[in-house]
Amino acid sequence: MKLPEKVKIREVAPRDGFQSWPEFVPTDRKLEVIRALVEAGVREMEATSFVSPKAVPQMRDAAQVMAALPRGQCTYCALVPNLKGAQLALEAGADRLGVFISASEKHNQANVRRSISDSLADLAAIFHLARERGVPVEGAVSVAFGCPYQGDVPHQDVFRVVESFLEQGAELVLLADTTGMATPNRVEALLEDCRKKFPQGNFGLHLHNNRGTAMTNLFVALQMGVTVFDTALGGIGGCPNVPQAAGNLPTEDVVYLLEEMGVATGIDLVAVIRAAHLLEKILGRTLPGQVMKSGPRDPELAAQVCGIGHDVLQA
C-alpha cells in the first residue's frame, strides 16, 4: 500500500457533534471537551458555528465558546452559512472560516433556507472580509455524494460549488458526505474528477457513517493521497436536515487505524480515548466510537484505559 506519511485530522465534535445533539450542551462542558482534545494533540478544530440561534439553538453560545478557547496550540475554525455569520465569527476571534454550501438545491434550501445561487453570491464579500482580517477560508460542499431529498448528485453540481470556492481563494475544499451515501467507487470517481478539473485544489473529506461505509471511504481516499479528514470525538454528529442522520467517523477510531498503519496523526491515542470517555460522561449516553470501548492494541494499556479486565482479554 502506498499511503501518506502523515495526515491532518480536523476535529469537528465541538461543532458538528454538539450542533446535532438533541440537548444543549452547556458552554463550560463544551470547553472541557475542547481542552481535552487540545491536550491530546488535536491541532485543528471546528470549534463552533455562527448560525441562527433560532434554527440551531445548540450553537447559541458560539461567541462565548470562541472567547474562552485555549489558545496557542490549536487553530480554531468557525463554520458560517453567510456574510452575517462570517462577520460575527471574525469579531469573536475565529482563526479560520469555514463556509458550507450544498451541491443539491433542495438540501441547501432545507439547510440554510436559501438557493445555491444566493449562497454563492455571498462568497465574494465573505472572502474579501476574511482577507482584510488576514483569516484563511475553507469551503465545504455539503451532500457531495448524495442528497436525502433528490438522491444522486451529478458531479457537475459539485463542480459548480467547488469552482466558486476556488475562484475566491479557498485554501481547502472539503467534499462532505453529509448523508453517508458515499461508497468507495463514488469517492474514487468524485476525487478523480475534481482533481482533473481543479488541479490547483486542495481536497479533504468530511465523512458521515449513516450506512456504515465511512471508514472504508476514508481508506480509499487515503490510498488516493488525501491527507485532510474531518472526524468527531466519540463518533457524534450528523446533519440536522438529514433524516436518521448518523455521526461522523470517531476521532479515536481513525487515529488507531492510521497510527497502526504507520500514518502519523500527531494525536495521542490514549489521551483521545480518555477525552472520548469524558465526552460520554458529559452527554450521558453510550457513544458510537469503538476504540473508546476496546482500547489500544496493547492488552495492558487497554485494560488500564478502558477498564477491560484480564478475564475478558483471555476469553
N, C-alpha and C positions, 0 to 999 in steps of 0.2 A: 504494500500500500504506500502511495505517495501522499503524505499528509503535511500540513503546515507545521513548522516548529512551535509556533505559539498562536493563540487566538485571543481576541478581546471579548470578554463576557460583559454585556451591558445588563445590569440588574434592573428589572422593571417591577418587582413586587411592590415597592412603595407607591407606584403609580397604577399600573395595570392591575395588580393584585388588590390593593386597598380600594381602588375605584370600583371594582366589581363585587367587593364583599357586601353581603346584604345589610350588615350593620355598620354604622360609622365607627371607625377605629380612632380612639382619642389621640390627639396630637402627640402627647408625651409618649404613648406606646409606639406610635409610628417612628418617632425619633429614636426610641430604644432599639428598634429593629434596624434602623439605618446605621446607628453606631456599631451594632454587632456586625453588620455587613462590611463596613469600612475596616473594622478590626480584623476581619477575616481576609482582607486583601482586595476587596472589590474597589476598582478604581474608576469606574464609570457607572452612573446610575440615573435612571429616570426617577426623580425624587417626588414629583407631583405633576398635576396638570391644572392649567388655568382655564377652566371651562365654567359654564354657567352653574352656579350652586343650586339652582332650581332643577336643572337637568341631571346633575351629578352631585348630590349633596355630600357624598363621601369625600369629595375634594374641596369642600368649602373652607378648609383651613390651609389652603395652598400657600398663602403669604406667610402664615405663622410657621409652617414647616420650613420654608426657604430661609427664614430669618434665623432659625435655630440649628441649621445643619452644621455638623462638624467639618470645618474647612481645613484645607491644606494637603489632604491626601487623595481626595476623590473629586472627580468632575461631575457636576450635577446638571442634568438636562431637565427642562420643564417642557411638557407637551402642551401645545397650543393649537386651537382649531381655527383661529382668525387673528386679525390685527389687534383687536382689543385684548385678546389673551396674550399676545406677544408683548404688548405694552406693559401689562400687569406683571408678566414673568420677568421682564428686564428690570422693572422698578424693584422687584423683590430680590434681584441679585442672581438670576439664573446664569450658570456658566455657559450653557448651550441652549438652543431652542430646538424642539422637535415639532415639525408641522405634519399633520396627518390629513390625507385626502383619500377618499375611496376611489377605486377603479370602477366601481359599479354605481350608477346613478341612484338606484333605489337604496343602496346602503348608505350613500352619502346623505341622502335626504333623511333617512331614519336616524343616522348618527349625529349629524350637526344641523339638520333642518335647512340645508342649502343645496343648490345644484352644484355639480362639479365645476361648472363654469364660474359660478360665484366664488367658490373656494379658490380656484386658480387665479382669479382676478385679484385676490388679496396678497398673493405671493410677493409681487414686486415691492409693495410697501413694507411687508414683514422683513424681507431680506435687506432692504435699504436701512430700516431702523436698526436691525441687528448689526449691520456693517458699521453704522455710526457709533455703536457701543462697543465694537470690537468683539462681538459674540458670534461664534460659528452657528450655522443652522444645518440640521439634517432633516431629510424628508422621509415619511413613511407612507407607503402605498397600501392602504387597507384593502382587504378581500382580493389580493392579487392572484390568489389561486382558486377562487370560487366564492360566490355570493349566496347567502341563505335565501335571498329573495328571487334571484334570477338563475342561479346555477352557475354554469361555466362563465368565466370572464375572458373575453378574447385578449390576446396579447397586445393588440393594438390599443385597447383601452388602458392597459397598464402603461404602455409606452407614452401615452398622452400625458399622464401624470409625471412619470419619470423625466420626460423631456423638460417639462416646466420646472421641476426641481433643479435639474442640472443647469438649465439656462440661467437660473437665478444664482447659482453658485453653491448648491448644497454639497457639503463635504462628504456626506454619506447618504445613500438611499436604501432604506430597509424595505424589502419585499415581505409583506405581512400576510401570513396565513391565518387571518382573523377567525376563520370558520373551522380550521382544522380539516379542510378538504384536500390539502396537498398530499400527493403521493410522490415517491422518488422520481418517477418518469416525468411528472409535471414540474417538479423542482428543477430537474436537469434541463428540461426544454425551455422553461422561462429564463433561467440563468443564462443559458447559451444564447438565447435570442436577445436578451438585454445587453449582454457583453458585445455581441456583434453590432447591435445598433448604437450602443453608447459605450465605446471602448474607453472613454475617459471616466466612466462612472465607477464609483466605489460602492459595491453592493453588499449588504448584510441581510440576515434573515431574522424574522420575528415569527416564531412557530407556536401555534396552539395545538393542543393534543385531543381535540374532540373525538377523533376517530382512531386514536392510538398509533398514529404514524409519525409523530413529531420527531422522535429520536432517530428513526430511520432516515427521515428527510434531512436532519442535521448531518448525519454521517455521509450522505450522498453529496451534500453541499461542501462538506469538509474535504472530500476527495476531489472536488472541483476547485479547491483553493480558496473557498470563502473563509474569512478569518474574523468576522464580526457576527455575533449571535446574541439575541435577547433571551434571557432566562429569568425565572422568578423563583425566589426562595420558597421552598415547600411545594412548588407547583401551583401556586394560587394564580388567579387571574381569569380573564375571559371578557369578551366584548359585551357590554350591556344590551346591545342590539342584535345579538346572535342567539337564537333560541337554543336552550340547553347548552350554553357555552361552557366548555371545559377550560382548565387552566393552561398556563404556559409550561414549557419544559422546566422541571425543577433545577435550580442552580446547582444544588449538591449532586444531583444525578449526572449532570453534564460535566461538572468538574471531575467526578470519579471516572467517567468514561474517558475523557480527554487525557487526564494525567496518566491513567493506566496504559494509554496508547502512546505515551511519550510526547503529547502535545501540551505545552505549558499554558497555564491559565493565570498564574500569579496569585491564585486563591488557595488558601489553606483549607483542605478538605475537612479536617476535624473541627476547625473553627466555624466553617459554614454549616456543618451539621448541627453544631450547638446553636447557631443562630436560627436554624430551622426549628429546633426544639423550642426555643424561646418564642418564635412566631406561633407555633402550635398552641403553646400555653396561653399566649395573649388572646388568640382567636377562639380558643376553647373547643376546637373541633379537630378531628383527625385530618391531616392534610395528605394530598396525593403523592408526595415525594416518596421514593422507595429507599434511597440510600440513607435518609434520615432514620429509617427503621432498621436497616441491616448493618449500617456502619461501613468503615473502611475494610480493605482486604485482610489486614492483619487481625486474626481472631482475638488476640488480647486487647487490641485497641478497640475493636468492635464491641467487645464486652464492656470496656470502660466507658465508651462514648454513648453507646445505645442501650446499655443495660442488658445485653444478651448473655445469659448465663452459660457456663461451660456445658451443662447438661443439654441445653438446646443446641449448642455448637456441635456436640458429639452425636446428636440424634441422626 
